[in-house]
Amino acid sequence: MHAFAEALSDPAVRGAYLAFSLTLLILPLVLLWLWYRRRAKAGTVDRDMLIRVGVITLAWMGANAAALGLLMWADTVASAAS
């Protein structure tokens, strides 16, 4: 894990990781919106879909919390090492 923290101290790697985190934040929302829009046009919006969207949203929030939490941890390790 310290190797990851050291890698994130490089501005280029940090920028790439932040871009990845932003993509991780936005892309699932766009895909859910497109999927929901297609289903709504077909008239097949139901309770099962609501549950699927809820589960996907929870997974998305967990992935973002892990990715950004890892970045905050690495920032703490890097500042403690300085």
Contacts in CASP RR format, 6 or more apart in sequence:
PFRMAT RR
TARGET T0000
AUTHOR 0000-0000-0000
METHOD contacts of the structure
MODEL  1
MHAFAEALSDPAVRGAYLAFSLTLLILPLVLLWLWYRRRAKAGTVDRDML
IRVGVITLAWMGANAAALGLLMWADTVASAAS
2 77 0 8 1.000
4 70 0 8 1.000
4 74 0 8 1.000
5 73 0 8 1.000
5 74 0 8 1.000
5 77 0 8 1.000
5 78 0 8 1.000
5 81 0 8 1.000
6 78 0 8 1.000
7 13 0 8 1.000
8 14 0 8 1.000
8 17 0 8 1.000
8 71 0 8 1.000
8 74 0 8 1.000
8 75 0 8 1.000
8 78 0 8 1.000
9 74 0 8 1.000
9 78 0 8 1.000
14 71 0 8 1.000
17 71 0 8 1.000
18 71 0 8 1.000
20 67 0 8 1.000
21 64 0 8 1.000
21 67 0 8 1.000
21 68 0 8 1.000
21 71 0 8 1.000
24 60 0 8 1.000
24 63 0 8 1.000
24 64 0 8 1.000
24 67 0 8 1.000
25 64 0 8 1.000
28 56 0 8 1.000
28 60 0 8 1.000
29 60 0 8 1.000
32 53 0 8 1.000
32 56 0 8 1.000
32 57 0 8 1.000
36 45 0 8 1.000
36 49 0 8 1.000
36 53 0 8 1.000
39 45 0 8 1.000
39 49 0 8 1.000
END
